[in-house]
């Protein structure tokens, strides 16, 4: 089951630019995943309702809503690229290196 979920999530992993993500931020569905975390692992934890792991990431700021500074920077650079993963109803993103 876990392998099937990871495979499905991997198929949904994609790239996005800020302009595509902005409407999702307005709906408050975007979560930024720290670069040291594996996006698929975070997606699996959310999909499987692994509250303990998700809470740990939230508490250590490895997972969270975009900050005001991030939003300003991305708005100034609308072509900022992200790796994105939709885990309904959330959009998980990691900013790609420039």
PyMOL commands that set and color helices and strands:
alter all, ss='L'
color gray80, all
select helices_A, chain A and resi 2-12+18-26+39-47+51-59+68-76
alter helices_A, ss='H'
color red, helices_A
select strands_A, chain A and resi 14-17+30-33+63-64+81-87+90-95
alter strands_A, ss='S'
color yellow, strands_A
deselect
rebuild
show_as cartoon
